[in-house]
Amino acid sequence: MKHSHFIGLMISALLCCTAGLAAAGRNCGATIPDTESAAQTPGQELTADTIDTSTWIGKVEYWYNKNMNYGTVCLLMGIESSLIPFPSEAVIPPAAYVVDNPDSRLHWSDSLYINLLLIALFATLGSVLGAIFNYVLGITLGRPLIYRFAGSRLGHLLMLNVEKIQRAEEYFNKHGNMSTFICRFIPAIRQLVSIPAGMARMRFAPFVGYTALGAFIWNVVLVLIGWLFRGQKELINRYSTEIGILILLLVAAVLLWFVIKWLVKRHRNQTVQS
């Protein structure tokens, strides 16, 4: 679970760095085609905000414009906050990136700030609902069944294991109710801390309050990242090929590290058994 969030965060940081370097190049004399000339580029599909669908970034932006709405933001963040590994970095920054496009389903108001606030609020609602799901699991299943599920094949498919649950439980026992707030900023145990909160039968109102506050702050940070990207839209589009190559290399490196780690762990287990 932590690997998907790590990839999302690294991609966000990479895009910010690339946009910054591109901006420096522009200040040194680089030129960027204006919107009117870009609008006549072959293969470009126009919307009210002129999205260049000849690039992979343009295709992704176009998809988000047509398919992302406040309901899907809430749903995906609910999934992200439950047991299913899904990075919030793949939901909120792109939503904030397209929100000021009049063709976007997220463009509810003419005020950019209201739209950005709505994204953060609906994302927080989804995060709280997903956390409540885990909280209820902790109450109803109890500690033995939770650990048994984490060690099962289905649990492993969801990227769970006994060590992760144990780490979340130890963190909750150490920091108490405040951990449901603090852990919203820790991708490795962000979702899982709701389970020991349920197992400990933490009072529901403080659980929801701490979770909502932490989730809202984190979501605002992600919204600001997407808004920052939007300010560099032309630069990102111009360097889309280079960004794509860097992202692919980054993801490949993380996946390779994950495979190597798995092979080393498997080898150690075989050595112990023999």
Residue pairs with C-beta under 8 A, 6 or more apart in sequence:
1 85
1 158
1 159
1 160
1 164
1 187
1 188
1 191
1 192
2 187
2 188
3 159
3 254
3 258
4 85
4 86
4 87
4 159
5 87
5 88
5 89
5 187
5 188
5 190
6 187
6 254
7 87
7 250
7 251
7 254
8 87
8 88
8 89
8 90
9 87
9 89
9 187
10 250
10 254
11 89
11 247
11 250
11 251
12 89
12 93
12 222
12 225
14 243
14 246
14 247
14 250
15 229
15 236
15 243
16 225
16 228
16 229
18 236
18 239
18 242
18 243
18 246
19 228
19 229
19 232
19 235
19 236
20 232
22 30
22 232
22 235
22 236
22 238
22 239
23 232
23 235
26 32
26 235
32 234
32 235
32 238
35 50
38 44
38 50
38 52
39 46
39 50
41 52
41 54
42 54
43 53
43 54
44 50
44 51
44 52
44 53
44 54
44 58
45 51
45 53
45 62
47 62
47 65
47 101
47 103
48 101
48 102
48 103
49 65
49 100
49 101
49 102
49 103
51 58
51 61
51 62
51 65
51 101
52 58
52 237
53 59
53 62
55 237
55 240
55 241
56 240
56 244
57 236
57 237
57 240
57 243
57 244
58 237
58 240
60 94
61 94
61 97
61 98
64 94
64 95
64 97
64 98
64 104
65 98
65 101
65 103
65 104
65 105
66 103
66 105
67 105
68 94
68 95
68 98
68 104
68 105
68 106
69 105
69 106
70 106
70 108
70 118
70 119
70 122
71 122
73 91
73 92
73 95
73 106
73 119
73 122
73 123
73 126
74 122
74 123
74 125
74 126
74 129
75 126
76 86
76 91
76 126
77 88
77 91
77 92
77 122
77 123
77 124
77 125
77 126
77 127
77 130
77 219
78 126
78 127
78 129
78 130
78 133
79 86
79 126
79 130
80 86
80 87
80 88
80 91
80 126
80 127
80 130
80 191
81 126
81 127
81 128
81 129
81 130
81 131
81 133
81 134
81 190
81 191
81 194
81 215
82 130
82 131
82 133
82 134
82 191
83 133
83 134
83 137
83 158
83 160
83 191
84 158
85 158
85 159
88 123
88 127
88 218
88 219
88 222
89 222
91 123
92 119
92 120
92 123
92 219
92 222
92 223
92 225
92 226
93 222
93 223
93 225
93 226
93 229
94 226
95 106
95 119
95 123
95 223
95 226
96 116
96 119
96 222
96 223
96 224
96 225
96 226
96 227
96 229
96 230
97 226
97 227
97 229
97 230
97 233
98 104
98 106
99 106
99 107
99 112
99 115
99 116
99 119
99 226
100 107
100 112
100 115
100 230
101 107
106 115
106 118
106 119
107 115
108 114
108 115
108 118
109 115
109 118
116 223
116 227
119 219
119 223
120 216
120 219
120 220
120 223
121 216
123 215
123 219
123 222
123 223
124 212
124 215
124 216
124 219
127 184
127 211
127 212
127 215
127 219
128 208
128 211
128 212
128 215
130 191
131 180
131 191
131 194
131 207
131 211
131 215
132 194
132 208
133 194
134 191
134 192
134 194
134 195
134 198
135 194
135 195
135 197
135 198
135 202
135 204
135 207
136 198
137 146
137 195
137 198
138 146
138 194
138 195
138 196
138 197
138 198
138 199
138 200
139 198
139 199
139 201
140 198
141 149
142 199
143 199
146 165
146 195
146 199
147 162
147 165
147 166
149 155
149 160
150 160
150 161
150 162
150 164
150 165
151 161
151 162
155 161
160 192
164 188
164 189
164 192
165 192
165 195
165 196
167 188
167 189
167 192
168 183
168 189
168 192
168 193
168 195
168 196
169 195
169 196
169 199
171 179
171 183
171 189
171 193
171 196
172 179
172 180
172 193
172 196
172 197
172 200
173 196
173 200
175 182
177 197
177 202
177 203
177 206
177 207
177 210
178 210
179 193
179 197
180 193
180 194
180 197
180 202
180 206
180 207
180 210
180 211
180 214
181 210
181 211
181 213
181 214
182 214
183 189
183 190
183 193
183 214
184 190
184 211
184 214
184 215
184 217
184 218
185 214
185 217
185 218
194 207
194 211
197 207
229 236
236 243
